[in-house]
Amino acid sequence: MKLGGPAQYFLEPRSVPELVAIVKACAAQKVAIRVLGGGSNLLVREEGVSGAVIKLTHEAFQTVSIDGNKLTTGGGALLSNAISQAVKAGLAGFENLAGIPGTIGGALRGNAGGRNGDIGQYVQSVKVLTVDGEILDRSDDELSFGYRQSNLTELVILEATFQLAADNPDEIIRRLRKTWIMKKSSQPLAAQSAGCIFKNPRGLSAGSLIDQASLKGTRVGGAEISDRHANFVVSDGKATSSDVLRLMDLVRSKVSEQFAVDLEPEIQIW
């Protein structure tokens, strides 16, 4: 959303050893660490973030490789790049994730997906880094994915391997285009937003509830409920994080009052 204050420390390591050294130094100094992915599911408060914010922008964390039906990516790789590489190789599955922004690490942590499936269903193994600077390999029987959540709670997702399936390249591209067109027609992709603000309650649609509460177009400061998709909050370029938080509180209050449903944020708030 391009909102929020500064980080006390902002670090972009250039290699895994450098990242491990940073994590160990922070642990020794009792400095809290947060890992910033693509920022596409995040709202940062105006006062900013104390401690260290690490972003895996270096190519060492953004590799994408294919071996047979297996796709292996760095945690900092863009999900869109992984989708593109899989489609080029004639591997099916990831095309269902088209239009979802952010990095592989962020997508795995929150089990990103849509009506056609989630990223977690394709995971074979994940390499993680703990807060103590220890690198661990997590295999599929140790991994658990649910609706917009996973048990990948370690500090950093370094690398992931996915098991995909060979398919007709033309069919894969057709499904990719269909998913992309549906996203483009129903979501305000050109606006500044953090994607869906609230999780869908079990058996219900958060966007539909917000729409039924007649909240589309509602504004607080520079933040507004999108006219295109009621579960998106968009910024006019002058919004503050406080505007977004106040608008979210208003939405939760109105939906609870009218439908007795408590909406849970899908975005992360720092």
Wavefront OBJ file of the C-alpha trace (Angstrom):
o trace
v 0.000 0.000 0.000
v 3.119 2.228 0.084
v 2.167 3.319 3.600
v 3.810 3.321 7.002
v 6.916 4.500 8.774
v 10.591 3.521 8.690
v 12.432 0.470 9.936
v 14.924 0.958 12.765
v 17.351 -1.242 10.796
v 16.817 -2.298 7.171
v 19.031 -5.093 5.835
v 19.442 -6.715 2.410
v 21.872 -9.644 2.790
v 23.820 -10.769 -0.293
v 24.151 -14.464 0.546
v 22.845 -17.156 2.886
v 25.995 -16.990 5.082
v 25.562 -13.210 5.370
v 21.898 -13.689 6.310
v 22.831 -16.278 8.953
v 25.440 -13.893 10.380
v 22.834 -11.106 10.603
v 20.312 -13.368 12.346
v 22.894 -14.577 14.861
v 24.068 -11.001 15.550
v 20.477 -9.873 16.118
v 19.858 -12.841 18.439
v 22.985 -11.979 20.450
v 21.923 -8.330 20.741
v 18.260 -9.235 21.385
v 17.164 -7.249 18.322
v 13.765 -8.334 16.981
v 13.664 -9.372 13.302
v 10.885 -9.141 10.736
v 11.167 -10.436 7.177
v 9.659 -8.341 4.401
v 8.550 -10.209 1.276
v 6.838 -8.315 -1.517
v 4.819 -6.268 0.986
v 1.679 -7.206 -0.945
v -0.194 -8.485 2.119
v 1.115 -5.986 4.648
v 0.196 -2.732 6.351
v 2.922 -0.892 8.291
v 1.847 1.615 10.949
v 2.991 5.251 10.736
v 5.331 4.902 13.698
v 7.333 2.310 11.762
v 9.008 -0.868 12.934
v 11.482 -1.270 15.779
v 14.275 -3.791 15.361
v 15.562 -5.189 12.070
v 13.636 -5.644 8.827
v 15.278 -8.057 6.380
v 14.398 -8.156 2.687
v 15.710 -10.908 0.413
v 16.258 -8.846 -2.724
v 19.610 -10.328 -3.781
v 19.682 -12.864 -6.636
v 21.041 -15.472 -4.182
v 17.487 -15.710 -2.758
v 15.599 -15.398 -6.045
v 16.707 -18.425 -8.052
v 14.166 -20.523 -9.972
v 15.183 -23.899 -11.401
v 13.392 -26.885 -12.897
v 14.362 -30.556 -12.799
v 11.820 -32.822 -14.450
v 8.472 -32.094 -12.805
v 10.078 -30.390 -9.817
v 10.397 -26.627 -9.489
v 12.776 -25.210 -6.868
v 12.804 -21.526 -5.943
v 14.453 -19.191 -3.491
v 12.202 -17.727 -0.803
v 12.745 -14.231 -2.174
v 11.749 -15.173 -5.747
v 8.642 -13.488 -7.101
v 5.680 -15.841 -7.321
v 4.936 -14.383 -10.763
v 8.408 -15.439 -11.987
v 7.936 -18.980 -10.652
v 4.555 -19.172 -12.409
v 6.105 -17.947 -15.664
v 8.966 -20.475 -15.503
v 6.596 -23.360 -14.721
v 4.295 -22.465 -17.615
v 7.259 -22.188 -20.036
v 8.399 -25.662 -18.959
v 4.936 -27.154 -19.553
v 4.358 -27.827 -15.850
v 0.816 -27.471 -14.553
v -0.467 -26.235 -11.200
v 1.056 -22.828 -10.678
v -1.051 -21.238 -13.441
v -3.941 -21.357 -10.945
v -2.037 -18.800 -8.846
v -1.863 -16.218 -11.643
v -2.409 -12.638 -10.543
v -1.251 -13.193 -6.961
v 1.614 -10.779 -6.152
v 4.457 -11.191 -3.671
v 7.263 -13.650 -3.061
v 7.405 -17.424 -2.709
v 8.241 -17.084 0.986
v 5.244 -14.896 1.690
v 2.959 -17.050 -0.454
v 3.985 -20.179 1.461
v 3.685 -18.619 4.900
v 0.132 -17.472 4.188
v -0.749 -20.338 1.798
v -1.695 -17.924 -0.970
v -4.307 -19.074 -3.438
v -7.778 -18.616 -4.821
v -10.803 -20.525 -5.977
v -8.630 -22.815 -8.136
v -6.275 -23.952 -5.378
v -3.522 -22.908 -2.982
v 0.275 -22.984 -3.236
v 0.554 -25.427 -0.320
v -0.898 -28.323 -2.309
v 2.207 -28.408 -4.528
v 4.910 -28.237 -1.836
v 7.359 -31.118 -1.494
v 9.958 -29.617 0.855
v 10.994 -26.300 2.369
v 14.349 -25.068 3.679
v 14.007 -22.634 6.572
v 16.187 -20.522 8.838
v 15.332 -20.273 12.546
v 15.689 -17.249 14.843
v 18.836 -18.899 16.208
v 20.476 -18.994 12.764
v 19.948 -22.750 12.235
v 19.054 -24.053 8.754
v 16.476 -26.869 8.697
v 14.833 -28.942 5.964
v 11.094 -29.495 6.346
v 9.579 -32.305 4.206
v 5.953 -32.617 3.139
v 4.924 -34.819 6.080
v 6.093 -32.063 8.461
v 4.185 -29.333 6.632
v 0.610 -28.270 7.200
v -1.391 -25.818 5.102
v -4.837 -24.397 5.785
v -6.925 -21.473 4.583
v -4.450 -18.554 4.347
v -2.136 -20.149 6.896
v 0.650 -22.692 7.303
v 2.841 -24.094 10.055
v 5.886 -22.467 8.452
v 6.515 -20.177 11.407
v 10.320 -20.123 11.299
v 12.003 -16.779 10.708
v 12.943 -17.155 7.024
v 11.830 -19.409 4.178
v 15.075 -19.869 2.255
v 14.012 -22.269 -0.479
v 11.098 -24.465 -1.538
v 10.657 -27.401 -3.914
v 7.299 -28.010 -5.601
v 5.999 -31.140 -7.316
v 4.117 -30.130 -10.451
v 2.685 -32.174 -13.327
v 3.494 -32.147 -17.043
v 0.590 -31.026 -19.212
v -0.238 -29.660 -22.639
v 1.403 -26.189 -22.749
v -1.542 -24.737 -24.695
v -3.978 -25.952 -22.022
v -1.816 -24.479 -19.254
v -1.704 -21.093 -21.009
v -5.476 -21.195 -21.577
v -6.081 -21.737 -17.843
v -3.534 -19.038 -16.982
v -5.285 -16.494 -19.195
v -8.712 -17.431 -17.828
v -7.549 -16.966 -14.228
v -5.831 -13.675 -15.067
v -8.864 -12.282 -16.926
v -11.169 -13.156 -14.020
v -8.821 -11.458 -11.542
v -8.477 -8.362 -13.700
v -12.234 -8.010 -14.153
v -13.126 -8.417 -10.481
v -10.228 -6.832 -8.552
v -8.720 -3.315 -8.530
v -5.290 -4.532 -9.627
v -4.162 -1.103 -10.837
v -4.821 0.568 -7.477
v -2.617 0.716 -4.395
v -3.923 -2.053 -2.157
v -2.826 -5.009 -0.048
v -5.161 -7.525 -1.669
v -8.084 -8.920 0.298
v -8.201 -7.200 3.671
v -10.284 -9.824 5.500
v -10.358 -13.612 5.427
v -13.528 -15.263 4.178
v -15.520 -16.588 7.159
v -16.289 -20.308 6.863
v -18.841 -20.797 4.085
v -19.168 -17.065 3.460
v -17.559 -14.323 1.377
v -16.082 -11.349 3.243
v -16.449 -9.200 0.124
v -20.127 -10.130 -0.217
v -20.828 -9.321 3.449
v -19.112 -5.925 3.129
v -21.052 -5.248 -0.076
v -24.378 -6.250 1.543
v -23.579 -3.855 4.391
v -23.566 -1.091 1.714
v -19.958 -0.176 2.459
v -18.552 -0.031 -1.089
v -17.100 3.421 -1.656
v -16.932 4.206 2.079
v -13.948 6.431 2.874
v -11.886 7.263 5.917
v -9.342 9.938 5.023
v -7.553 8.743 1.875
v -8.554 5.078 2.280
v -11.618 3.715 0.493
v -13.511 0.437 0.107
v -13.070 -0.436 -3.572
v -16.124 -0.140 -5.829
v -14.803 -3.094 -7.820
v -14.262 -5.536 -4.938
v -15.588 -4.776 -1.441
v -12.828 -6.755 0.301
v -10.153 -4.403 -1.081
v -9.135 -1.146 0.551
v -7.484 1.232 -1.906
v -5.441 4.354 -1.278
v -5.809 7.621 -3.169
v -2.121 8.333 -2.648
v -2.792 10.540 0.379
v -3.994 7.826 2.775
v -2.251 7.005 6.039
v -2.014 3.633 7.732
v -4.277 5.045 10.445
v -6.936 5.743 7.786
v -6.811 2.113 6.688
v -6.966 0.781 10.262
v -9.930 3.033 11.117
v -11.725 1.939 7.945
v -11.081 -1.722 8.820
v -12.531 -1.136 12.305
v -15.608 0.475 10.756
v -16.113 -2.473 8.385
v -15.743 -5.058 11.169
v -18.189 -3.153 13.354
v -20.855 -2.801 10.626
v -20.587 -6.438 9.485
v -20.726 -7.697 13.067
v -23.733 -5.497 13.787
v -25.697 -6.542 10.683
v -24.716 -10.195 10.245
v -23.255 -11.258 13.628
v -20.029 -12.246 11.816
v -16.608 -11.251 13.129
v -14.239 -10.582 10.236
v -10.600 -11.572 10.732
v -7.857 -9.569 8.963
v -6.064 -11.378 6.159
v -3.331 -8.755 5.896
v -0.406 -8.596 8.295
v -0.179 -5.435 10.390
v 3.220 -4.270 11.688
l 1 2 3 4 5 6 7 8 9 10 11 12 13 14 15 16 17 18 19 20 21 22 23 24 25 26 27 28 29 30 31 32 33 34 35 36 37 38 39 40 41 42 43 44 45 46 47 48 49 50 51 52 53 54 55 56 57 58 59 60 61 62 63 64 65 66 67 68 69 70 71 72 73 74 75 76 77 78 79 80 81 82 83 84 85 86 87 88 89 90 91 92 93 94 95 96 97 98 99 100 101 102 103 104 105 106 107 108 109 110 111 112 113 114 115 116 117 118 119 120 121 122 123 124 125 126 127 128 129 130 131 132 133 134 135 136 137 138 139 140 141 142 143 144 145 146 147 148 149 150 151 152 153 154 155 156 157 158 159 160 161 162 163 164 165 166 167 168 169 170 171 172 173 174 175 176 177 178 179 180 181 182 183 184 185 186 187 188 189 190 191 192 193 194 195 196 197 198 199 200 201 202 203 204 205 206 207 208 209 210 211 212 213 214 215 216 217 218 219 220 221 222 223 224 225 226 227 228 229 230 231 232 233 234 235 236 237 238 239 240 241 242 243 244 245 246 247 248 249 250 251 252 253 254 255 256 257 258 259 260 261 262 263 264 265 266 267 268 269 270
